[in-house]
Amino acid sequence: MDDLVFWGDPHAITRKLHGQVTAGADHVAVQVIGVEPGASALPQWRLPAEALLPTPARAPTDVSGRSGPAVRA
């Protein structure tokens, strides 16, 4: 059962989810349980999402610290 339902602290859960992706899963299903009726589970969904989803690419920064294309003089 522990291979199908991940439980524990957020770090342990995201580690197990990441292990599934590393092993070749092209998707994982996440269902948060234990949230009070009427309460949002969004904060609990954000933890694995932030750990598993690729981060968006950032624009390169030039030496002045400004984002965007560098301009040469």
Secondary structure, DSSP 8 states (H G I E B T S, - for coil): -TTTS--SSHHHHHHHHHHHHHTT-S----------TT---HHHHHHHHHHHS-------B-TTS-BS-----
